[in-house]
Amino acid sequence: MATLPGVDLHSHLAPQLDGWARNANGLLLIDGHLVGPPALFRPDRLEDYLDAADLDEAIVTIPPPFFRQDLSRPDAHGWVRAVNDGLLRALDGHDRLTLLAHLPLEHPEVALDEYTRLRDEEAWAGLTASAGGGSVSLADPALAPLWKVLDEDGRTLLLHPGTSPDPRLRPFYLSNLLGNPAETALAAAQLVFGDVLARHPRLRFVLVHCGGLLPTVVGRRQRGTDTCRPGLPPDRIPARRGAPLLRRLPRP
């Protein structure tokens, strides 16, 4: 009986950036912060992990410090090209490490331009972007052209939380411990209640960290839909009372 390949869907590696100095430990300084640990710059370490875990493949994205969601539109245009090209260079020759290209959803036009640039390159297995943080709402009409072309191509987009914008979460590392799963749940709500999934059935989303807070609050969201709570557009209320909200989510 054939066994399915083992794949780690959520791993990070730093891009190889020309002209950016590293410190003695090999770390880059990004926006005033050292990005680490050193293993982020070592594809061979990730391959060692695959061997130790008896896995066949890892899906690789850039780490969140490289999202840089506060960049202006012109700067974001150059930066996303640099990190995507740099990740391609960093993973050259590492056949078990599969790349996802980053799209900056805080600038929908830049995200569309970058996808258009990489659209026909076979090196990219799919795409990744920030869930929340500095991104526009995933239900924002400005993203409609991007969703349309990704749907036409039947693409997969992995959403990983960016930096939480809530200043109350700065102490105690809560921007990660609480902010990250909350940002993912917020992104999922925008996709569902904004009818992004319904309008684009061939577009697939992956939510890291087991969907963040989504599994915990999905029943509450369903109840809000069933009881026609304020803010839900009329065409988002199911025609049949009690129609499960989860049916909106795409199957793997």
Secondary structure per residue as TSV (DSSP state, phi and psi in degrees):
chain	resnum	aa	ss	phi	psi
A	1	M	-	360.0	126.2
A	2	A	-	-69.6	143.5
A	3	T	-	-102.2	146.8
A	4	L	-	-74.6	145.8
A	5	P	-	-66.0	146.4
A	6	G	-	-91.4	122.6
A	7	V	E	-128.5	128.2
A	8	D	E	-88.5	112.9
A	9	L	E	-81.9	-6.2
A	10	H	E	-139.8	94.0
A	11	S	E	-142.4	156.7
A	12	H	E	-125.3	144.4
A	13	L	-	-143.0	147.8
A	14	A	-	-79.3	143.5
A	15	P	-	-72.3	158.4
A	16	Q	-	-90.9	107.5
A	17	L	-	-107.1	124.1
A	18	D	T	-73.1	137.4
A	19	G	T	83.6	3.2
A	20	W	-	-105.5	120.0
A	21	A	-	-76.5	151.9
A	22	R	B	-115.3	157.7
A	23	N	-	-85.1	-172.0
A	24	A	T	-62.7	-24.5
A	25	N	T	-92.9	6.0
A	26	G	S	84.4	12.4
A	27	L	-	-91.8	148.8
A	28	L	E	-94.2	149.0
A	29	L	E	-98.6	112.0
A	30	I	E	-117.9	117.2
A	31	D	T	52.1	42.0
A	32	G	T	84.1	3.2
A	33	H	E	-126.0	136.1
A	34	L	E	-73.8	131.5
A	35	V	E	-99.1	121.9
A	36	G	-	-147.7	-173.9
A	37	P	-	-77.9	175.3
A	38	P	G	-56.9	-26.8
A	39	A	G	-63.1	-20.9
A	40	L	G	-62.5	-20.0
A	41	F	G	-102.9	12.1
A	42	R	-	-126.4	90.1
A	43	P	H	-56.7	-30.7
A	44	D	H	-65.0	-30.8
A	45	R	H	-66.5	-38.3
A	46	L	H	-66.2	-37.6
A	47	E	H	-66.1	-36.9
A	48	D	H	-61.9	-40.2
A	49	Y	H	-61.8	-42.5
A	50	L	H	-59.6	-41.5
A	51	D	H	-63.9	-44.9
A	52	A	H	-66.0	-33.0
A	53	A	T	-92.0	2.1
A	54	D	T	57.5	45.8
A	55	L	-	-110.9	155.8
A	56	D	S	-95.4	-28.1
A	57	E	E	-155.2	152.8
A	58	A	E	-128.7	136.2
A	59	I	E	-89.0	123.6
A	60	V	E	-115.0	133.1
A	61	T	E	-129.9	165.1
A	62	I	-	-70.7	149.9
A	63	P	-	-70.1	153.1
A	64	P	G	-52.7	-35.0
A	65	P	G	-59.1	-19.0
A	66	F	G	-87.7	-2.9
A	67	F	T	-67.0	-43.1
A	68	R	-	49.5	61.0
A	69	Q	T	-72.7	-10.7
A	70	D	T	-90.8	4.6
A	71	L	S	-69.1	150.1
A	72	S	-	-68.6	166.0
A	73	R	H	-58.6	-48.2
A	74	P	H	-61.8	-41.0
A	75	D	H	-67.8	-38.0
A	76	A	H	-63.8	-34.4
A	77	H	H	-61.9	-46.7
A	78	G	H	-71.6	-36.4
A	79	W	H	-67.3	-44.0
A	80	V	H	-66.1	-33.7
A	81	R	H	-64.4	-42.0
A	82	A	H	-64.4	-44.6
A	83	V	H	-72.5	-36.1
A	84	N	H	-69.1	-45.0
A	85	D	H	-65.0	-35.8
A	86	G	H	-69.0	-35.1
A	87	L	H	-68.4	-36.9
A	88	L	H	-61.7	-41.8
A	89	R	H	-67.7	-42.3
A	90	A	H	-63.1	-30.8
A	91	L	T	-103.5	9.1
A	92	D	T	-59.7	126.4
A	93	G	T	88.2	-2.9
A	94	H	-	-102.8	85.0
A	95	D	T	-70.1	-18.6
A	96	R	T	-87.6	-3.5
A	97	L	E	-107.5	114.5
A	98	T	E	-102.1	130.1
A	99	L	E	-94.7	142.8
A	100	L	E	-117.2	131.1
A	101	A	E	-81.5	139.4
A	102	H	E	-85.5	138.8
A	103	L	E	-121.5	127.3
A	104	P	-	-84.5	93.5
A	105	L	T	-70.2	-11.3
A	106	E	T	-69.4	-17.0
A	107	H	S	-129.5	87.3
A	108	P	H	-54.4	-37.6
A	109	E	H	-67.2	-38.7
A	110	V	H	-66.6	-41.0
A	111	A	H	-60.1	-42.8
A	112	L	H	-66.5	-41.6
A	113	D	H	-60.9	-42.8
A	114	E	H	-68.7	-39.0
A	115	Y	H	-63.8	-41.6
A	116	T	H	-59.8	-38.8
A	117	R	H	-64.9	-39.0
A	118	L	H	-99.2	-0.4
A	119	R	T	-53.4	-40.0
A	120	D	T	-101.2	7.5
A	121	E	-	-85.3	120.9
A	122	E	T	-72.6	-12.4
A	123	A	T	-65.7	-23.0
A	124	W	E	-97.6	121.8
A	125	A	E	-81.3	-19.0
A	126	G	E	-179.8	-157.6
A	127	L	E	-135.5	159.6
A	128	T	E	-140.1	156.3
A	129	A	E	-159.4	170.5
A	130	S	E	-79.7	136.9
A	131	A	E	-90.2	105.3
A	132	G	S	77.2	-145.7
A	133	G	T	68.0	-119.8
A	134	G	T	-93.4	4.6
A	135	S	S	-72.0	155.1
A	136	V	-	-68.8	164.8
A	137	S	-	-57.0	138.7
A	138	L	T	-69.0	-10.7
A	139	A	T	-94.7	1.5
A	140	D	-	-65.1	132.5
A	141	P	G	-57.2	-23.2
A	142	A	G	-63.3	-22.6
A	143	L	G	-88.3	-6.3
A	144	A	H	-55.4	-43.4
A	145	P	H	-62.5	-35.9
A	146	L	H	-67.9	-47.7
A	147	W	H	-58.3	-38.6
A	148	K	H	-61.2	-48.7
A	149	V	H	-72.3	-34.7
A	150	L	H	-65.9	-37.4
A	151	D	H	-65.9	-43.4
A	152	E	H	-59.5	-35.1
A	153	D	T	-89.6	-3.2
A	154	G	T	62.5	42.9
A	155	R	-	-84.8	162.0
A	156	T	E	-113.7	133.5
A	157	L	E	-122.7	116.7
A	158	L	E	-88.1	126.0
A	159	L	E	-102.8	123.4
A	160	H	E	-122.1	134.5
A	161	P	E	-57.6	139.2
A	162	G	-	-90.6	-163.4
A	163	T	-	-70.7	132.1
A	164	S	-	-68.6	132.4
A	165	P	-	-83.1	0.1
A	166	D	-	-82.3	113.6
A	167	P	G	-66.0	-19.1
A	168	R	G	-67.1	-16.4
A	169	L	G	-94.8	4.8
A	170	R	S	-67.5	-40.8
A	171	P	G	-70.7	155.4
A	172	F	G	63.3	21.4
A	173	Y	G	62.3	22.6
A	174	L	H	-70.6	-20.5
A	175	S	H	-60.1	-28.3
A	176	N	H	-94.1	-51.2
A	177	L	H	-64.7	-36.5
A	178	L	T	-112.4	-40.3
A	179	G	H	-63.7	-44.2
A	180	N	H	-59.9	-52.0
A	181	P	H	-64.9	-30.2
A	182	A	H	-68.9	-39.8
A	183	E	H	-63.1	-39.0
A	184	T	H	-65.4	-43.3
A	185	A	H	-63.3	-38.0
A	186	L	H	-64.0	-44.5
A	187	A	H	-61.1	-42.0
A	188	A	H	-62.8	-40.4
A	189	A	H	-63.5	-40.6
A	190	Q	H	-63.8	-38.3
A	191	L	H	-66.4	-39.8
A	192	V	H	-77.4	-56.0
A	193	F	H	-72.5	-21.8
A	194	G	T	-86.2	3.0
A	195	D	T	61.2	22.4
A	196	V	H	-62.6	-43.7
A	197	L	H	-67.8	-39.8
A	198	A	H	-66.7	-36.3
A	199	R	H	-79.7	-20.0
A	200	H	-	-131.5	73.7
A	201	P	T	-68.7	-18.0
A	202	R	T	-91.3	-9.8
A	203	L	-	-84.4	128.4
A	204	R	E	-113.0	139.4
A	205	F	E	-118.0	141.4
A	206	V	E	-115.8	126.2
A	207	L	E	-106.2	114.9
A	208	V	T	-74.1	174.0
A	209	H	G	58.3	37.7
A	210	C	G	59.6	30.9
A	211	G	G	84.0	8.5
A	212	G	T	61.5	-132.4
A	213	L	T	-82.9	-2.9
A	214	L	H	-55.6	-49.0
A	215	P	H	-59.1	-30.1
A	216	T	H	-74.2	-36.4
A	217	V	H	-106.2	1.5
A	218	V	H	-63.5	-34.0
A	219	G	H	-65.2	-37.0
A	220	R	H	-66.6	-40.4
A	221	R	H	-64.3	-40.7
A	222	Q	H	-60.4	-42.6
A	223	R	H	-62.8	-39.4
A	224	G	H	-62.6	-37.4
A	225	T	H	-68.3	-45.7
A	226	D	H	-62.7	-31.8
A	227	T	T	-100.9	12.8
A	228	C	T	54.4	50.4
A	229	R	-	-66.6	154.3
A	230	P	T	-60.0	146.0
A	231	G	T	100.8	-20.9
A	232	L	S	-82.6	124.5
A	233	P	-	-59.8	150.1
A	234	P	G	-54.9	-37.1
A	235	D	G	-78.2	-0.5
A	236	R	G	-94.7	-10.4
A	237	I	S	-79.3	124.6
A	238	P	-	-58.0	141.0
A	239	A	S	-63.2	-36.3
A	240	R	S	-102.6	118.2
A	241	R	T	-55.5	130.1
A	242	G	T	91.2	5.4
A	243	A	-	-59.8	124.0
A	244	P	-	-62.4	130.8
A	245	L	G	-60.6	-35.2
A	246	L	G	-65.2	-17.6
A	247	R	G	-66.4	-17.3
A	248	R	G	-70.6	-25.0
A	249	L	S	-75.8	138.6
A	250	P	-	-72.0	149.6
A	251	R	-	-78.8	149.5
A	252	P	-	-68.2	360.0
